[in-house]
Amino acid sequence: MLAGPAALHLLLPAPPPHSRHLAFALPQQHPAPPLHASLPRRARRSPPAQRHGVARASAAVAEEASSSGPAKFSVRIPVGDREILVETGHIGRQASASVMVTDGETILYCSVCLSDSPNDPSDFFPLSVHYQERLSAAGRTSGGFFKREGKAKDHEVLVCRLIDRPLRPTMPKGFYYETQILSWVFSYDGIHSPDCLAITAAGIAVALSEIPNKQTIAGVRIGLINGQFVINPTTEQMENSELDLMMAGTDSAILMIEGYCDFLTEEKLLEAVEAGQVAIREICKAIDVLVQNCGKKKMVDAINLPPPELYRHVEDISGDELLKALQIKEKIPRRKALSALEEKVVTILSEQGYVSKDSSSGVTESLDVIVEDEDEDEVIVDGEVDEGDVHIKPVSRKPPCQLFAEVDVKLVFKEVSSKYLRRRIVEGGKRSDGRSPWELRPINSQCGLLPRAHGSALFTRGETQSLAVVTLGGYQMAQRIDNLVDTEESKSFYLQYSFPPSCVGEVGRIGAPSRREIGHGMLAERALEPILPPEEDFPYTIRVESTITESNGSSSMASVCGGCLALQDAGVPIKFPVAGIAMGLVLDTQEFGGDGSPLILSDITGAEDASGDMDFKVAGNESGITAFQMDIKVVGITLPVMEQALLQARGGRQHILNEMSKSSPPPSKALSRHAPLIHIMKVKPNKVNLIIGSGGKTIKSIIEETGVDAIDTGDDGTVKITARDLSSLEKSKTIIANLTMVPKVGEIYRNCEIKSIAPYGAFVEIAPGREGLCHISELSSGWLSKAEDAFKVGDRIDVKLIEINDKGQLRLSSRALLPDADSESNSKQQSSGSTNEKVPQKDDLIKMTTRRTKRKKQSEPSGAENATTKSLEKSAAAPATSQGSETATK
């Protein structure tokens, strides 16, 4: 079989890239249509070659400019009190678009790439975002075994979410080319944060690329410093800021906000958003100018939407049954009913074929159409033919069945279901579970469910349920953080959120936490952190685990409520209780017969989240906000809509807090008997080495001897003891106090053990690890030829400290405490100091002052503080000229 000209053209190898002449040319012909072209499907996708045609045209222009160097475009954009530099065209030229954004000496590179061919249609835009902070940007290398950056850190995952969430609403429906956004921090000056730059850089790269996005976006950070709002504050300024707000939007609307604060009012938060919107508007205008100069042509032709008539057909088939299914109050039965209805619709429209009601109403054609001409074929009925006449009978002709792609039917069914749900809320004023727009689901809470946990609570709101568990520990339980600035940073409070597939009645993957779990956990953590006591009052590391056992919307806010109750049950003295609520939105109510004003929904369910226009999570109490997060699924909302949502959320939080106070059983508000005990004491900084010992031997021996969990020391003399029981804690306190005590001449030490005996005297331990020499002349009131004649190792005697020499060595006397001591010795003792019995002086207790501490490796003990027994014996073996010259310490 010979190939035709069109097929031969496909079989021929591609010409060389620089070839100017061809050996022959084939006539241009149109290939035969594919087999599936006979089916009435959606509009045909643009072939991949069409996209590459645009790319090749752009590449040609760049190649001409590259003869003298890469074409470079740059623009300086005012942001706050400084400018950021945006450059494109000279780096990453093979990507769809790439930009370098510079703020101070912080430089971030961002690229956007598209796949060569579109993916199969789906109900979400195939976008992936990756953000990485290279340690080399700060002149550092990872301190671990692997020196190359690998798995994304939690902080990087959070920045990826900040980039993804505002970009997704601007992507058009029907665009299925897989898109990847890559961001790297190449230089970091420690002053200008790169996370807010990453949002703007991604928005610029997308605007310059072929992606047919609806609007340009930009992002900024807003801080509140000394009552003034600061755009993109420096890291030093953020240390004194009352607000940390990340915001993204277009020149006319808000797309995403996220942040945390210390009980900031709704009015202040709105002012901050307004200040951020002004800054974003100016950035977007500058980006639009850059796009006009060097932006690529948008792939508008690549947008493929389902056939418009398919929406009408889906409504005709499923309309009544869909209304009944949406009225089912429980989530699982409603989901099964919708799934069965979807299967029915798919079967009819993609397998059996659908005949519209309009076509079926006129299936019998008129006689005039059939018998238009006598020459046409005649229809003989039952073979009866009358002479001179023919009986004509109209024939029933079935209209053609319409078949649609299965994926198109599923996409349209989802949109129609969303439309019916929104219409029910607007027209009937009732949601799927029968609530009004501002009504909350029933709330129930219990505390103390887990007897061995330090604190636990089960919070249930409708069909959403969180089991929160609190674990208390010492410094060794803190979460260490490795970032661009400091490798020694640690968190003494963290919340870990878990969303297993069983909570929604499904089977799914179990493994490392997903990006969603990391983001929800951080939101709940930031909501609870402002209510925690300072570490000087509660020196514990606090870990909160929130396991979602049921989910039907707003599980992150359930984690806030459950975590707050669990903290109280663990005995953590929180400042105020807090609660969280998720708000929804139906923006265009006029479409469904409303007055056109947005409809705010309180405590949204999962279906309302998926079908609505907004997911706005707000946590705090009745007086202020601690954390917030807003995602928009349309092209943005305005400040008045956001203000209405914030005010309605405040009333919802008050109701939730009132229900949480009715918890049964209530939180214990006392430390669990299974929780560790922590004691913090202060010693002189130069005594810390005595506690650690050479190579850590002393501190290890104390832990082994007393059975405490850990002993942590600081350069400032802070000693933190973590123990499981009071007896081991007290024992370790005593040992440390004796090790670090400051002996004073004249103090008396009772029942002290003789550790060793030498020809010239005995070494007596006055405190653990502290020994002094009692010369043979001071052991007894009488004369002794050898110390062994009266004492042996292990005997216990009372001694008095009579001298401390220049080397810090101690000289002890037992004779001074005997009844027949001579008056001369007594007079000397009275002149040297008080003879009242004293115990070693213990230093006062102190507390830590910050929640995030930085620990450094302790230096080894000095040689002067750890004199060996050999040097002491050498010093004591010298001829004694007087009793006061022979002292020793160990």
C-alpha positions, 0 to 999 in steps of 0.5 A: 500500500502506497502512502499518500502525499499527506502521509509521506510528508509526515514520514519524511525527516525534519529539515536541518534547522539552518537549511535554506533549500530543499531538494523537493517540495510536496504540494500542501494538502490537508490530511484526512480528518481523524476517526473521532471527528465524526462524533459531536465533541467539544471544540477541537484543541489547538494542535501543539504545533500552533503553540510552538509556532508562537514560541518559534516566532518569539525565539526568532526575535530573541535570536536576532537580538542575541547576535550582540547579546541577550535582549534585556528589559528592566523596570524599577517599581516603587514598593513602600519606601524603596524600589524593586528591580525587575529584569527579564530577557537575559536569563532563562531565555528558553523558558516561556518567561523568566524574571529576576527580581531584586530588593536590596541585595536579595535576588530571586529568580522565577521561571514559567514553563508550559508543556508541549501538548495539553493534558486531558480535561479536568476540573482543576488547572494543572499548575505546580509551584516550587520555591527553594531558598538556596543556602548559598544565597546567604553564604552558607552550606547545610550542616547535615550529612547531605550538602545539597538542598533536597526536600522542601522545608515547611517554610518553603511549602508555605511560600509555594502555597502563597504563590499558588493560591492567588494565581489559580483564580486568574487562570481561564477555564478550558486551558489544560497545558501543564504549567510549572513555576520555579522560584529560587532565592539566589542572594539574600542580604538578611534584611529584605525577605524573599517570600513576598517577592516570590509572589510578585515575581511569579505574577510577572512571569505569568503575565509575560508568558503565553498563558492566557491569564485574566489579570496581572497579580502582585503580592506585598507584606504589610507590617504594623510598626508604631501604629503605622502600616509599612509595605514590605518591612525589613526583617528588623522592622518585623521584630517590632511589628504587631501584624504580619500580613501577606497579601496578593491581588490585582489592580482592582480586587483582593485575591488572597490574604494570610497572616497573624497578629496579636488580637488586632481589631477588624477595623485595623485589619481592614486598614492594613488591607486597604494600604496593601491594595494601594501598593499592589495597584501601583505594582500591577500598573508597572507590570502591565507596561513591561508586558506591553513591551516584551510580553508574549502573545497569549494562547487564547486559541488553546482554550477549549470549553465543553459545548454550550448545549451540553449544559442544557442537556445535563440540566434536562436529565438531572434537574429534578433529581439533582434538587432532591439530592442537594436537599440531603443533609448528611454528607455521605448519603448526599455524596452517594446520591450525587455520584449515582446521578452523575453516573446516570448522566454520563451513561446517557450522554456519552454511551447511549446518546441523548435526544433533546426534547425539542427534536423528539417532539417532531419525529414524524415528518410531514407528508409534503416533505416526503412526497415532494416529487412523484419521481421520488421513491414510493413507499408501498404499504403491505404490498397492496397496489391499487390500479392507477393509485399508490397509497403513501404512508409517512415514515417515522425517522428518529433524530440523530443521537448526540454523544459527548465526551465523558470528561466533558459531561463530568465537568459540566455536571459539577458546574451544574451541581454548583449552580443548583446549590448556589441557587438553592441558597439564594432563592430559598435562603436554606443551605443543604443541611437546612441552615440559614446563611448566618447559622452555625452547625451544632457544637460539642466538645469533650476534654480528658479523653486520653488518660495518658496524654498530657492534655486532650480534647475532642471538638465536634462541629456538625460533621467536622471533628478534631481530636487534639492532643497536647504533649509537654516536654523540655528543651530537647523536644523543641523543633529545630529550624534550619533557614537562611539566617540561623541554623540554631533557631528552635520553636518551643511551640508547634502544631501538627495537623493530620488529615487522613483519608478516613475522615472523609470516608475514602481510601487514599495515600498515607505518608509524609504530610501534604502541602495542605496539611502543612498549611492548615497546621501553620494557620492553627499554630499561628492562631494559638501562639498569641494566647500562650504564656511567656516561657518565664512563667511556663518553661515547657516545650508545647506540641499540639497534634490535631488529627481530623477524624471527620471532615465536612469543611473548616477542619483547620478552624476545628483544630484551633478550637480543639487545640485551645481546649487541649491546652487548657486540659494540659494545664497550660495557663493560656491568656484567653480562649480562642476559636476559629470559623470559616466564612463563604460567599456567593458573590453574584446573587442577581443570577439566581434572583437575588438583589445583587448584593453578596451573600456571606455564609457562616461556618461553611461545609465542604460542598459550600467551599467547593461551590462558593466564591470564597473561603475566609478563615478567621481565628481569635476571640470576641475582642480581636483576631489572631490569625486569618487566611482568605482564598478567592475563587473568582477574580477578587472581592472588594473591601466592603465585602471583606468587611461584611465577612469579618463582622459576621465572623466575629459574631460566629466566634462569640457563639463558638466560644460560648459553646466551648465553655460548655465542654463536658467534661471540662478541661482540668486546667492542671498539669497531668501527673504524667507530664514532666516536671521542669525546674529552672535555676540560675548559677554564675556563668563561670560555674557552668563548666563545673556542671558539664565537666570534661567532655560532659562527664559530670552532667551525664553522671548527674543524669544517670545518678538522679534519673532526670530526663535532661539537664540543659545549660546556657551561657548566661548561667541558666540551668533547666532540669527536666524530670519525671518525678519530684524526687529525682528533680530535687536530687539533681537540684541538690547536686547542682547547687553543691557543685556551683556553690561558693564556699565561705571561710567559717562555714561548717559542714556536717557528716562529710565523707573522707574520700582518701587519706594521705600521709599528711592528712585526709581529703574530705568531700564537703559537697558532691564533687567538692573536696578539701584537705584536712591536715593531720594537725587539724584532724584531732586535738591530740598528736597523730603520727599517721592519719590512718591511726584515727580515721579510714576512708569512708568515715564521716566527720564534721569540718569547718572551712578555715582558709581558701588559698589563691588557687581556690583550694580549701583547707578544712579543720575538724579540730576547730569543732572539738570541745577542747579546742584551744582558745587561741584557735577560737579567737582566730576563728572569731576574727576570721568570720562567723562560726555559725553552721551554714549550708552551701548557698543556693542561687536564686531561681530564674526563668527563661524570657523568650519562646524561641531560644538559641543554644550554643555548644558549651566550652570545656571546663578550665584547668583551674576549675578542675585541678587533679588530685595529683596536683593537690597532693603535690601542693599538700606534701610541701612542709607545713610552716603553719596550719593555714598554708596547707589547703587543697580542693578537688 
